Amino acid sequence: MDAEAVTLEIGKRIRDLRKQNGLTQQELADRAELTKGFISQLERGLVTPSLPTFFDLVECLGSNPADFFKGSSGEQVVFQEKDYFEKVDESGNITEWVVPSAQSNQMEPVLVTIVPHGALPLDEPHNGEEFGYVLSGRIVLYRGENRFDVRAGESFYYEADRPHRIENPWNRPAKLLWVSTPPSF
């Protein structure tokens, strides 16, 4: 197989894995800190990623290089911290995908750390449900016109049919386990 054929095959496999994970090109680009245009060119075999970029993409897609080239990742049941994928937003809030390939499942669990006086973006109404458990700190949950104060050891659950958002107006970070169905992070 020549270099051009390899480039085409890598692009096809990345596209297939992205679709299996239910990600748009923009979502994969955001997670891998690349542009949507680069992902599009890569999937069409027009560019070849550097090794670090390739490894990042494979990780973002919940796979590893060996399984990527094997064509089958098999079922993983237990995930370790080394499997997690982390994204830090411009405010310093951290989202950790604790099941890296969860986008292709019915639920998507993430660990979220909200910086003091920080907030997550407004989430517009969508189909599905959301559950959260505050591990440390406190948060304020807004759902529609309602405000709820939620402390460490407390949980929340709601249908995502109204605008909703979470903020941390206090001086300490807040950490929560958040599960969405269908996946939306």
C-alpha positions, -999 to 999 in steps of 0.1 A, spaced: 0 0 0 15 33 -10 16 65 11 -15 80 -6 -35 49 1 -24 49 37 -35 85 41 -69 77 26 -73 47 49 -64 67 80 -89 94 71 -116 69 64 -110 51 97 -111 84 116 -143 94 99 -158 60 108 -148 62 144 -161 98 147 -194 87 134 -195 56 156 -190 80 186 -218 103 173 -195 133 169 -196 160 144 -164 172 127 -166 203 148 -170 184 181 -140 162 173 -120 193 163 -129 210 196 -119 179 216 -86 176 197 -80 213 196 -79 213 159 -100 231 132 -131 216 116 -114 222 82 -84 201 92 -107 172 103 -126 175 70 -93 174 50 -80 145 71 -111 124 66 -109 130 28 -72 119 27 -60 154 18 -37 158 48 -17 135 70 -16 142 107 16 145 126 21 116 151 12 137 182 -20 149 164 -28 113 153 -24 101 189 -46 129 202 -73 121 177 -72 84 184 -75 91 222 -104 116 216 -122 88 197 -118 64 226 -93 41 209 -56 35 209 -31 31 180 -31 -7 181 -69 -10 180 -71 18 154 -51 -2 129 -67 -35 139 -101 -20 130 -118 -31 162 -114 -17 197 -134 -45 215 -156 -38 245 -139 -19 273 -159 -22 306 -135 -7 332 -119 27 326 -89 41 344 -78 77 349 -53 72 320 -83 66 297 -100 99 305 -101 127 281 -99 162 296 -108 196 282 -102 229 299 -123 258 287 -112 294 285 -124 301 320 -104 272 335 -134 249 341 -124 213 335 -145 186 318 -132 150 320 -149 123 299 -145 93 322 -158 69 295 -140 83 265 -162 66 239 -195 74 257 -208 96 229 -219 64 211 -238 52 241 -271 62 256 -254 79 286 -224 102 288 -208 106 323 -183 134 328 -165 149 358 -168 187 358 -148 210 379 -161 246 380 -137 273 391 -146 297 419 -171 323 405 -172 303 373 -201 290 352 -208 266 325 -225 279 293 -263 280 290 -276 247 277 -306 252 255 -336 229 257 -331 195 241 -344 159 243 -331 139 271 -324 139 308 -296 150 331 -283 138 364 -256 153 386 -240 145 419 -219 172 436 -187 156 449 -172 187 465 -181 224 469 -215 239 460 -232 248 428 -263 268 417 -284 250 391 -308 271 370 -335 253 352 -360 275 334 -370 302 359 -360 280 389 -328 282 410 -315 254 431 -286 254 455 -269 220 455 -242 211 481 -216 183 482 -234 150 487 -266 161 470 -278 152 435 -301 166 409 -321 151 381 -343 167 354 -356 166 319 -336 188 297 -367 204 281 -359 239 295 -328 262 293 -304 251 321 -270 261 334 -247 256 364 -226 282 382 -203 283 411 -206 317 428 -185 308 458 -147 310 465 -140 273 463 -140 250 432 -170 227 428 -167 192 414 -196 171 401 -203 139 383 -227 148 355 -245 122 333 -265 132 302 -287 111 281 -284 113 252 -248 124 252 -244 161 248 -210 172 260 
